[in-house]
Amino acid sequence: MRTVILTTDNLGIDIPSNRAIFEAFHAGNIQSASILANGEAFNDAAENVVKKCKNLDTGIQLNITEGKSLITDYDSYLTANDGYYNASGEKLLLFSNNSKYLEQIEAEFCSQIDKVLSNGIQPLYLTSNNNIHAIPKIFDIVCRLAVKYKIPCVRTQTELPYFVPELYRHAESKYLSNVGQNLILNTANWINQRALKKYEINTNDYFIGILYSGQMDKSTVLNGIKQLPEETVTEIVFHPTTNKWKHLNYLEYKTLIDKGLREEIEKSGAEIIFWHDMTEDEPQGETIEETTAPEVTTEKPSEEEQIPDEQAPAPKYETVVHSITVTQPDTETEMKD
């Protein structure tokens, strides 16, 4: 039987993403979330999502391309003078044979893993922002750190070609870009199999989330599952947010709070599992009760909602098993995505 793990990335990047992941978990549609240690909403993610969503498998989304470094010594190849990362995927690939560059990458990764662990979070897998850990030299570092910190799994992104019938999905230039990125990642992941064997690291067999990035709805998921070989494990990755102005990510949020999603995946012949099912470790925490997904409307944002993320106050939300309670906004501000 095909098995799939439904995962969300960008936990900790901002409050709307945190809330979307919380709701998707309680709708029963995700099994894991990748947290950004340098995300401006990291503390909120740790307190309001990870610690209050029992059995949510947590991974670390290692990041050296967006946001600010956790290391205060900014004399680095990776950051500008203000401490913000200035590395792109192309730059990382170009300098991936530079030993000093690789040393600084490893130091950045260690600082992020240490922060997650110091907050009482035990990660089950490692991945990266913008998939930069697929670069073979960086992948080797990530596998070595997985062994060092006793993290049993590392994500790979081998995505089989598949076709979603709606033709409009292929009309945008982004789709062609995704196809090119998929070819590069598949090649890199073929090379990276050697590191997985060397360090004896668990990984997923296949991945869904590159070819139709930004279009991860029910149709995309179900058509992707159809192409999967039997007896394989596939990670399906989303980037949801409750912020309606980020239209594509908001559509992913609506997909993930649809109570029918899980049923249709299972009807397609796939079994939904957790990352911890791929390890010998027992899951932590108690099994949650079945929950009710919050109702989501598709109307245009009201005038009160028409505030850019960087100016909008960040509401505190109280986590409960069967519903979402949102209190009045306080004076905190959301991070800029």
Stockholm file with secondary structure:
# STOCKHOLM 1.0

chainA/1-337         MRTVILTTDNLGIDIPSNRAIFEAFHAGNIQSASILANGEAFNDAAENVVKKCKNLDTGIQLNITEGKSLITDYDSYLTANDGYYNASGEKLLLFSNNSKYLEQIEAEFCSQIDKVLSNGIQPLYLTSNNNIHAIPKIFDIVCRLAVKYKIPCVRTQTELPYFVPELYRHAESKYLSNVGQNLILNTANWINQRALKKYEINTNDYFIGILYSGQMDKSTVLNGIKQLPEETVTEIVFHPTTNKWKHLNYLEYKTLIDKGLREEIEKSGAEIIFWHDMTEDEPQGETIEETTAPEVTTEKPSEEEQIPDEQAPAPKYETVVHSITVTQPDTETEMKD
#=GR chainA/1-337 SS CEEEEEEEEEETSCHHHHHHHHHHHHTTCCSEEEECTTCTTHHHHIIIIITTSTTCEEEEEECSSSSBCSCSCCCSSSBCTTSBBCCCHHHHHHTTTCHHHHHHHHHHHHHHHHHHHHTTCCCSEEEEGGGGGGSHHHHHHHHHHHHHTTCCEECCCCCCCCCCSCGGGGSSHHHHHHHHHHHHHHHHHHHHHHHHHHHTCBCCSEEESSTTTTCCSHHHHHHHHHTCCTTCEEEEEECCCSCTTSHHHHHHHHHHTCTHHHHHHHHTTEEECCGGGGSSSCCCSCCCCCCCCCCCCCCCCCGGGCCCTTTSBCCCEEECSSCEEECCCCSCBCCCC
#=GC SS_cons         CEEEEEEEEEETSCHHHHHHHHHHHHTTCCSEEEECTTCTTHHHHIIIIITTSTTCEEEEEECSSSSBCSCSCCCSSSBCTTSBBCCCHHHHHHTTTCHHHHHHHHHHHHHHHHHHHHTTCCCSEEEEGGGGGGSHHHHHHHHHHHHHTTCCEECCCCCCCCCCSCGGGGSSHHHHHHHHHHHHHHHHHHHHHHHHHHHTCBCCSEEESSTTTTCCSHHHHHHHHHTCCTTCEEEEEECCCSCTTSHHHHHHHHHHTCTHHHHHHHHTTEEECCGGGGSSSCCCSCCCCCCCCCCCCCCCCCGGGCCCTTTSBCCCEEECSSCEEECCCCSCBCCCC
//
